[in-house]
């Protein structure tokens, strides 16, 4: 299994998320322990999740990416 690695910098866009309090607390604890920002921890956790989807969901996302890119 892949290990958690937090990137140093990234460019991105802003999105507002409403997260359960217990999830926010656990991510905050992780980011404090790793001495990284909450945002960096969330990005890495989401990236890890997307890289480890089951095959069916991964295929569905790839199909949508192709549809999206063909529009532009």
Phi, psi and omega per residue, in radians:
X1 nan 2.512 -3.139
X2 -1.179 2.529 3.122
X3 -1.608 2.654 3.115
X4 -1.245 2.146 3.068
X5 -2.334 2.186 -3.083
X6 -1.653 2.158 3.119
X7 -1.238 2.725 -3.106
X8 -1.302 -0.875 -3.091
X9 -2.421 2.784 3.070
X10 -2.752 2.764 2.971
X11 -1.829 2.677 -3.094
X12 -2.966 -3.041 3.102
X13 -2.069 2.815 3.131
X14 -1.569 2.432 3.029
X15 -2.436 2.535 3.077
X16 -1.761 2.266 3.127
X17 -2.134 2.506 3.006
X18 -1.896 2.005 -3.048
X19 -2.043 2.613 3.061
X20 -1.063 2.497 -3.076
X21 -1.010 -0.710 -3.113
X22 -1.150 -0.592 3.100
X23 -1.189 -0.773 3.103
X24 -1.053 -0.759 -3.139
X25 -1.077 -0.775 -3.140
X26 -1.139 -0.711 3.118
X27 -1.169 -0.666 3.096
X28 -1.104 -0.733 3.095
X29 -1.058 -0.806 3.120
X30 -1.050 -0.813 -3.116
X31 -1.143 -0.632 3.074
X32 -1.142 -0.757 3.135
X33 -1.114 -0.629 -3.118
X34 -1.576 -0.047 -3.138
X35 0.990 0.818 3.104
X36 -2.260 2.936 3.124
X37 -1.280 2.704 3.055
X38 -0.997 -0.749 -3.128
X39 -1.043 -0.789 3.131
X40 -1.099 -0.670 3.114
X41 -1.129 -0.771 3.132
X42 -1.091 -0.776 3.142
X43 -1.036 -0.817 -3.106
X44 -1.168 -0.705 3.108
X45 -1.115 -0.707 3.096
X46 -1.170 -0.750 3.114
X47 -1.048 -0.790 3.111
X48 -1.035 -0.769 -3.139
X49 -1.080 -0.779 -3.129
X50 -1.168 -0.589 3.110
X51 -1.286 -0.252 -3.083
X52 -2.091 0.531 3.070
X53 -1.225 2.759 3.021
X54 -1.216 2.818 -3.014
X55 -1.023 -0.673 -3.110
X56 -1.127 -0.826 3.128
X57 -1.149 -0.670 3.119
X58 -1.076 -0.740 3.120
X59 -1.110 -0.738 3.120
X60 -1.084 -0.729 3.120
X61 -1.135 -0.750 3.132
X62 -1.068 -0.712 3.099
X63 -1.079 -0.760 3.129
X64 -1.162 -0.639 3.086
X65 -1.047 -0.762 3.137
X66 -1.108 -0.757 3.100
X67 -1.057 -0.794 -3.105
X68 -1.115 -0.806 -3.097
X69 -1.212 -0.467 3.137
X70 -1.292 -0.295 3.122
X71 -1.303 -0.394 -3.029
X72 -1.958 nan nan
